[in-house]
Amino acid sequence: MGNKRPQCGLILENGEGKVLLQLRDNKPDIPYPNRWGTFGGQIEEKETPEEAITREIREELGYELSNPEDPKTTTKKPLYEFLPV
């Protein structure tokens, strides 16, 4: 879990204000196993945050994201925590 690469994540909200979360696999060798979280992952070298989240959503959900709304980047700690199931 010593990953220092930039990360991206997306909160998906439907028209009713409900948020879609991802339940991570329960594998002890991955970060935050068996926890709820947002979709996303690492920003690859020479990739913008917008390109990264578009790629991650395509890979994880099979959905072609267009124009992510109000993308934010930060080098600070996340503003959320992973919660146990």
CNS distance restraints for C-alpha pairs under 8 A (distance, minus, plus):
assign (resid   1 and name CA) (resid  31 and name CA) 6.24 0.50 0.50
assign (resid   5 and name CA) (resid  42 and name CA) 6.49 0.50 0.50
assign (resid   5 and name CA) (resid  43 and name CA) 7.05 0.50 0.50
assign (resid   6 and name CA) (resid  42 and name CA) 5.89 0.50 0.50
assign (resid   6 and name CA) (resid  43 and name CA) 5.45 0.50 0.50
assign (resid   6 and name CA) (resid  75 and name CA) 7.99 0.50 0.50
assign (resid   7 and name CA) (resid  40 and name CA) 7.42 0.50 0.50
assign (resid   7 and name CA) (resid  41 and name CA) 5.38 0.50 0.50
assign (resid   7 and name CA) (resid  42 and name CA) 4.40 0.50 0.50
assign (resid   7 and name CA) (resid  43 and name CA) 5.39 0.50 0.50
assign (resid   8 and name CA) (resid  40 and name CA) 5.31 0.50 0.50
assign (resid   8 and name CA) (resid  41 and name CA) 5.39 0.50 0.50
assign (resid   8 and name CA) (resid  42 and name CA) 6.16 0.50 0.50
assign (resid   8 and name CA) (resid  43 and name CA) 6.37 0.50 0.50
assign (resid   8 and name CA) (resid  49 and name CA) 6.40 0.50 0.50
assign (resid   8 and name CA) (resid  52 and name CA) 6.86 0.50 0.50
assign (resid   8 and name CA) (resid  53 and name CA) 5.97 0.50 0.50
assign (resid   9 and name CA) (resid  38 and name CA) 5.91 0.50 0.50
assign (resid   9 and name CA) (resid  39 and name CA) 5.49 0.50 0.50
assign (resid   9 and name CA) (resid  40 and name CA) 4.18 0.50 0.50
assign (resid   9 and name CA) (resid  41 and name CA) 6.48 0.50 0.50
assign (resid   9 and name CA) (resid  53 and name CA) 6.53 0.50 0.50
assign (resid  10 and name CA) (resid  38 and name CA) 5.95 0.50 0.50
assign (resid  10 and name CA) (resid  39 and name CA) 5.64 0.50 0.50
assign (resid  10 and name CA) (resid  40 and name CA) 6.26 0.50 0.50
assign (resid  10 and name CA) (resid  53 and name CA) 7.04 0.50 0.50
assign (resid  11 and name CA) (resid  19 and name CA) 6.91 0.50 0.50
assign (resid  11 and name CA) (resid  20 and name CA) 7.24 0.50 0.50
assign (resid  11 and name CA) (resid  21 and name CA) 7.69 0.50 0.50
assign (resid  11 and name CA) (resid  38 and name CA) 5.95 0.50 0.50
assign (resid  11 and name CA) (resid  39 and name CA) 7.23 0.50 0.50
assign (resid  12 and name CA) (resid  19 and name CA) 5.56 0.50 0.50
assign (resid  12 and name CA) (resid  20 and name CA) 5.41 0.50 0.50
assign (resid  12 and name CA) (resid  21 and name CA) 7.58 0.50 0.50
assign (resid  13 and name CA) (resid  17 and name CA) 5.65 0.50 0.50
assign (resid  13 and name CA) (resid  18 and name CA) 5.43 0.50 0.50
assign (resid  13 and name CA) (resid  19 and name CA) 4.43 0.50 0.50
assign (resid  13 and name CA) (resid  20 and name CA) 6.32 0.50 0.50
assign (resid  14 and name CA) (resid  18 and name CA) 5.49 0.50 0.50
assign (resid  14 and name CA) (resid  19 and name CA) 6.58 0.50 0.50
assign (resid  14 and name CA) (resid  20 and name CA) 7.92 0.50 0.50
assign (resid  20 and name CA) (resid  38 and name CA) 7.87 0.50 0.50
assign (resid  21 and name CA) (resid  36 and name CA) 6.25 0.50 0.50
assign (resid  21 and name CA) (resid  37 and name CA) 5.61 0.50 0.50
assign (resid  21 and name CA) (resid  38 and name CA) 5.37 0.50 0.50
assign (resid  21 and name CA) (resid  39 and name CA) 7.08 0.50 0.50
assign (resid  22 and name CA) (resid  36 and name CA) 5.50 0.50 0.50
assign (resid  22 and name CA) (resid  37 and name CA) 5.27 0.50 0.50
assign (resid  22 and name CA) (resid  38 and name CA) 5.82 0.50 0.50
assign (resid  22 and name CA) (resid  39 and name CA) 6.29 0.50 0.50
assign (resid  23 and name CA) (resid  34 and name CA) 6.32 0.50 0.50
assign (resid  23 and name CA) (resid  35 and name CA) 5.68 0.50 0.50
assign (resid  23 and name CA) (resid  36 and name CA) 4.52 0.50 0.50
assign (resid  23 and name CA) (resid  37 and name CA) 6.52 0.50 0.50
assign (resid  24 and name CA) (resid  32 and name CA) 7.33 0.50 0.50
assign (resid  24 and name CA) (resid  33 and name CA) 5.66 0.50 0.50
assign (resid  24 and name CA) (resid  34 and name CA) 5.04 0.50 0.50
assign (resid  24 and name CA) (resid  35 and name CA) 5.44 0.50 0.50
assign (resid  24 and name CA) (resid  36 and name CA) 6.19 0.50 0.50
assign (resid  24 and name CA) (resid  37 and name CA) 7.23 0.50 0.50
assign (resid  25 and name CA) (resid  33 and name CA) 5.65 0.50 0.50
assign (resid  25 and name CA) (resid  34 and name CA) 5.40 0.50 0.50
assign (resid  25 and name CA) (resid  35 and name CA) 7.89 0.50 0.50
assign (resid  26 and name CA) (resid  33 and name CA) 4.70 0.50 0.50
assign (resid  26 and name CA) (resid  34 and name CA) 4.38 0.50 0.50
assign (resid  27 and name CA) (resid  33 and name CA) 5.61 0.50 0.50
assign (resid  27 and name CA) (resid  34 and name CA) 7.47 0.50 0.50
assign (resid  28 and name CA) (resid  33 and name CA) 6.10 0.50 0.50
assign (resid  29 and name CA) (resid  33 and name CA) 7.90 0.50 0.50
assign (resid  32 and name CA) (resid  82 and name CA) 6.93 0.50 0.50
assign (resid  34 and name CA) (resid  84 and name CA) 6.63 0.50 0.50
assign (resid  34 and name CA) (resid  85 and name CA) 6.38 0.50 0.50
assign (resid  35 and name CA) (resid  82 and name CA) 5.79 0.50 0.50
assign (resid  35 and name CA) (resid  83 and name CA) 5.49 0.50 0.50
assign (resid  35 and name CA) (resid  84 and name CA) 4.93 0.50 0.50
assign (resid  35 and name CA) (resid  85 and name CA) 5.79 0.50 0.50
assign (resid  36 and name CA) (resid  82 and name CA) 5.94 0.50 0.50
assign (resid  36 and name CA) (resid  83 and name CA) 5.94 0.50 0.50
assign (resid  36 and name CA) (resid  84 and name CA) 7.09 0.50 0.50
assign (resid  36 and name CA) (resid  85 and name CA) 7.17 0.50 0.50
assign (resid  37 and name CA) (resid  82 and name CA) 6.00 0.50 0.50
assign (resid  37 and name CA) (resid  83 and name CA) 7.91 0.50 0.50
assign (resid  39 and name CA) (resid  56 and name CA) 7.38 0.50 0.50
assign (resid  39 and name CA) (resid  57 and name CA) 6.84 0.50 0.50
assign (resid  39 and name CA) (resid  60 and name CA) 7.44 0.50 0.50
assign (resid  40 and name CA) (resid  53 and name CA) 5.99 0.50 0.50
assign (resid  40 and name CA) (resid  56 and name CA) 5.33 0.50 0.50
assign (resid  40 and name CA) (resid  57 and name CA) 6.73 0.50 0.50
assign (resid  41 and name CA) (resid  52 and name CA) 7.88 0.50 0.50
assign (resid  41 and name CA) (resid  53 and name CA) 7.61 0.50 0.50
assign (resid  41 and name CA) (resid  56 and name CA) 6.49 0.50 0.50
assign (resid  42 and name CA) (resid  52 and name CA) 7.36 0.50 0.50
assign (resid  43 and name CA) (resid  47 and name CA) 6.27 0.50 0.50
assign (resid  43 and name CA) (resid  48 and name CA) 7.25 0.50 0.50
assign (resid  43 and name CA) (resid  49 and name CA) 6.36 0.50 0.50
assign (resid  43 and name CA) (resid  52 and name CA) 5.31 0.50 0.50
assign (resid  43 and name CA) (resid  53 and name CA) 7.94 0.50 0.50
assign (resid  44 and name CA) (resid  52 and name CA) 6.99 0.50 0.50
assign (resid  47 and name CA) (resid  51 and name CA) 6.04 0.50 0.50
assign (resid  47 and name CA) (resid  52 and name CA) 6.20 0.50 0.50
assign (resid  48 and name CA) (resid  52 and name CA) 6.12 0.50 0.50
assign (resid  49 and name CA) (resid  53 and name CA) 6.19 0.50 0.50
assign (resid  49 and name CA) (resid  71 and name CA) 7.78 0.50 0.50
assign (resid  49 and name CA) (resid  73 and name CA) 7.41 0.50 0.50
assign (resid  50 and name CA) (resid  54 and name CA) 6.16 0.50 0.50
assign (resid  50 and name CA) (resid  68 and name CA) 6.89 0.50 0.50
assign (resid  50 and name CA) (resid  71 and name CA) 6.99 0.50 0.50
assign (resid  51 and name CA) (resid  55 and name CA) 6.14 0.50 0.50
assign (resid  52 and name CA) (resid  56 and name CA) 6.06 0.50 0.50
assign (resid  53 and name CA) (resid  57 and name CA) 6.04 0.50 0.50
assign (resid  54 and name CA) (resid  58 and name CA) 6.27 0.50 0.50
assign (resid  54 and name CA) (resid  64 and name CA) 7.01 0.50 0.50
assign (resid  54 and name CA) (resid  65 and name CA) 5.43 0.50 0.50
assign (resid  54 and name CA) (resid  66 and name CA) 7.29 0.50 0.50
assign (resid  54 and name CA) (resid  68 and name CA) 7.68 0.50 0.50
assign (resid  55 and name CA) (resid  59 and name CA) 6.14 0.50 0.50
assign (resid  56 and name CA) (resid  60 and name CA) 5.94 0.50 0.50
assign (resid  57 and name CA) (resid  61 and name CA) 5.46 0.50 0.50
assign (resid  57 and name CA) (resid  62 and name CA) 6.76 0.50 0.50
assign (resid  57 and name CA) (resid  63 and name CA) 6.15 0.50 0.50
assign (resid  57 and name CA) (resid  64 and name CA) 7.15 0.50 0.50
assign (resid  57 and name CA) (resid  65 and name CA) 6.84 0.50 0.50
assign (resid  58 and name CA) (resid  62 and name CA) 4.48 0.50 0.50
assign (resid  58 and name CA) (resid  63 and name CA) 4.84 0.50 0.50
assign (resid  58 and name CA) (resid  64 and name CA) 5.49 0.50 0.50
assign (resid  58 and name CA) (resid  65 and name CA) 7.16 0.50 0.50
assign (resid  59 and name CA) (resid  63 and name CA) 7.94 0.50 0.50
